[in-house]
């Protein structure tokens, strides 16, 4: 009899604990195995919406809503939403970097927020709802600043881009009832999202007649990156550098042009190529000023000027001020980022408009 009572009491306690655990909004850790994944942190207003948007991205394995940017430890939702903690509503995106890059996530983020609103996001007002990119290292910082600059110089928005780029300190997971809110409470979520003005803003500002930057962002998807070998991919997509003197074109002397290995865009001519003694193909100038783009590169504890192709945004190399006359410049390129087309094959491959370069 006593044993039966004990069993009943234990079962009752177990049931009570289960009910309490379901009812309490506690902050639970993700149940997925996130080891080996890269992490990116963004604040773009209501984290329900930002989480839902990022979960649509191929290569993203998990998105966690939370709080970051303030000094209050273990903040609660009511505290953060009051605007007194210095924290923003934010998300951490766990992603497979072999399927989607950090740069692509930053680009996607900008397309799903209002980056011109310093006072909040859409219906929600206050610092706690304003946009920011939180970087974990210098590479993420540089990419975020580059993408912000691209958007600033585009014609998509007339207003200043106010999204902040900040160093990540601590990230606190939000309460469990906020996680996957768009799935758990789809009716309330859809009602909120529609009323917030987020989607109408996105549709208005990224519509066809004002989508120049969107087209630029999506352009890389038009090229078949699977055709690249590992070194070509590492150089063009991950800003890698090939070995000196152990590359295809450092000693190439034939007449012809060098094109982007990703897009086929004409970049350099053999007429401007010279032996710099560095072991990499070097040129005094590009085939056209519009064919390349310069970016500041502060990696390796050095301030350098990176050169990228203007169409596919491929990393090509760097430019230095130690070249010969007439330009005094040395465009030091990676062979892996280029494809050489000999003069005699230029017409066959569709580059006959550049044959005039060799008339003299």
HELIX and SHEET records of a PDB file:
HELIX    1   1 UNK A    2  UNK A   23  1                                  22    
HELIX    2   2 UNK A   47  UNK A   54  1                                   8    
HELIX    3   3 UNK A   77  UNK A   81  1                                   5    
HELIX    4   4 UNK A  102  UNK A  110  1                                   9    
HELIX    5   5 UNK A  127  UNK A  129  5                                   3    
HELIX    6   6 UNK A  138  UNK A  152  1                                  15    
HELIX    7   7 UNK A  176  UNK A  178  5                                   3    
HELIX    8   8 UNK A  181  UNK A  184  1                                   4    
HELIX    9   9 UNK A  186  UNK A  196  1                                  11    
HELIX   10  10 UNK A  198  UNK A  205  1                                   8    
HELIX   11  11 UNK A  208  UNK A  210  5                                   3    
HELIX   12  12 UNK A  212  UNK A  219  1                                   8    
HELIX   13  13 UNK A  220  UNK A  222  5                                   3    
HELIX   14  14 UNK A  225  UNK A  227  5                                   3    
HELIX   15  15 UNK A  230  UNK A  238  1                                   9    
HELIX   16  16 UNK A  270  UNK A  272  5                                   3    
HELIX   17  17 UNK A  289  UNK A  291  5                                   3    
HELIX   18  18 UNK A  299  UNK A  301  5                                   3    
HELIX   19  19 UNK A  335  UNK A  337  5                                   3    
HELIX   20  20 UNK A  343  UNK A  345  5                                   3    
HELIX   21  21 UNK A  352  UNK A  358  5                                   7    
SHEET    1   A 6 UNK A 164  UNK A 167  0                                        
SHEET    2   A 6 UNK A 131  UNK A 135  1                                        
SHEET    3   A 6 UNK A  38  UNK A  44 -1                                        
SHEET    4   A 6 UNK A  88  UNK A  95 -1                                        
SHEET    5   A 6 UNK A  60  UNK A  68 -1                                        
SHEET    6   A 6 UNK A 171  UNK A 173 -1                                        
SHEET    1   B 2 UNK A 120  UNK A 121  0                                        
SHEET    2   B 2 UNK A 124  UNK A 125 -1                                        
SHEET    1   C 3 UNK A 266  UNK A 269  0                                        
SHEET    2   C 3 UNK A 256  UNK A 260 -1                                        
SHEET    3   C 3 UNK A 338  UNK A 342 -1                                        
SHEET    1   D 6 UNK A 273  UNK A 274  0                                        
SHEET    2   D 6 UNK A 282  UNK A 283 -1                                        
SHEET    3   D 6 UNK A 330  UNK A 333 -1                                        
SHEET    4   D 6 UNK A 315  UNK A 320 -1                                        
SHEET    5   D 6 UNK A 304  UNK A 309 -1                                        
SHEET    6   D 6 UNK A 292  UNK A 297 -1                                        
END                                                                             
